[in-house]
């Protein structure tokens, strides 16, 4: 490994009284960058200056709507205003921090995706992540999950929005590993959402459990207090996904397996099988690459010619 990127998430990490001590300890030559995922409601002038002084590389704000009406319906009354205030403070005091926001799609906010992206750009974010839900946790009890057809529609819309903002150096991502298939030139030109499951990402929980990703809480690889991270990274499960030997067809033979492999967490919660074909992959559903690819009318000429 040539260095690690450390992402702190939760729950809400800023409620932890030890967060600043932990971030201080995380400084070192082996750490390439540190990111924090937060809802932003606890950010004030003091915390923003601490982030800047500690050299935090990136902050991702959980923002689930383009208006108070939508966001507060998901996250609680008054949360939108508090998050917006936190964002304003970050922009004012943290000029060196790369700032993004993330929205989990639900039936409450999916039709406001374009407004959401426009708001993020206007506020000064550097990028947006749009996340189709993983069918676990709160999304199950709330019955806010979106359908496959809605997911496919929004995925194509996100590609349209990404090309709209291409000239402004503002990126819009859709968080599924087969999103690159929508690229109008070639999937290999956009690997921004390539699945990190056991490839470039491992999740460590508070008790030391090591997971392939944040959503794969039912698949514990081991414990960091008992085994080294390198040993766990080379576990038979992760190696089998990386080389394709554990994957069912058509994922095993797919041309794009090495950067995609399907979303293993979503596949598990939909099929109860970690290694089945991803039910939300449009190729698995029988679509052709031509049907998946998006050709936006506003595509800049320089993008048509390549990156």
Secondary structure, DSSP 8 states (H G I E B T S, - for coil): ---EEEEE-SS-GGG-TTHHHHHHHT-STTEEEEEEEE-STT--HHHHHHHHHTT--EEEEE---SSHHHHHHHH-TTHHHHHHHHHHHHHHH-TTSEEEEEEE--TTTGGGHHHHHHHHHHHT-SEEEEE---SSTHHHHHT----HHHHHHHHHHHHHHHHHTGGGT-EEEE-STTGGGG-SS-GGG--TT---BTTTB-EE-TT-EEESSTT-TT-EEEETTTS-HHHHHT-HHHHHHHSSTT--TTTTT-TTTTT-S--HHHHHHHHS-TTS--TT-TTTTT--HHHH----TT--HHHHT--
